């Protein structure tokens, strides 16, 4: 393991930053263009926020946190990873 760190032969050492930036920029440009092309302000004028909306958003967010905590616990039990590694893997798993 220490030989890889000294030689720079790890997986991150092989990635060029330009090769990672170009797909991100292309994806953001396509999403921006699609939003600009299909944006209709009249659709958003019909959306109303009330206390009932906030009341339903709170359980939705808490259920999302519960789901992610369930993923983390399952990963920790099955694979025996530490908390941070389990969290990172759960975030990648749910994406």
N, C-alpha and C positions, 0 to 999 in steps of 0.2 A: 504494500500500500504506500509506503513512504517513497518507493522508487517511482511510482506514478506521479506523486506530487512534485518530486524533484525534476523529473523529465518533462512535466507538463503534458503527460499522455492521458490524463483523465478525460472523461467525456466532455466536460465543459471547456477543456483546452482545445478541443477540435472544432468548436463552433466559432465561426467568424461573426462578428456583430452585424456586419452588413447583410449577411445571409438571413439573419433573424429579423432585422428591421424592415426589409423590403416587403415580406408577406404581411407584416403588421400594417404598414402604411397602405398597401394595396387594399387590405380588408377594411380599414377605416375609411378610405376614399370611396369604396363601393357602398358601404353602409351610409355614409354621408350623402352620397348621390341619390340613393334610394329614398332616404328620408326627405331630401329636398324635393325630389320629383313628386312624391305622393303625399306631401304634407298638406293637410286641409284644416285650417283653424276652426272651421265651423263644427267639426267633429269634437274638438276639445272644449268648445263652448257649452256643450250639453253635460259635461261632467260636473257634478256637484259634490263637494266634500261636506260631510256633517259629522256629528258625534257618533252616529251609527257606523259611519265608514271607519272612524278611528277605532270604535269598539270591535269591528271585525278584523281590522289590520293587526291589532295586538295579539289575538289568538293565532293568526296566520304566521306572524313572525316567531312567536313562541313555539309553534309546531315545527317550524323550520329549524330552530335551534335544537329542539328535541331530536329531530331526525338526524342532524349532524352529530349530536352527542351519541346517539345510538350507533352511527357508523364508526365513530372513534372507539367506543367501547368494544364493538365487534372486532375491529382491527386489532386492538390491544390484546384481546383474548385469543384470537386465532393465530396471529403472527407474532405476538409477544414483542411489540415495539414500544418505545417510550411515548410519552404524551405528545411531544412536538412532532415526532415522525408519524404518529397515528393521525394527528390533525392535518399534516401536509398531505398524507395519502388520502384522507377523507375528502379534502378539498379537491384534489385531482379526480377522485372517484365520482364526486357529485357534479363535476363540471361537464 
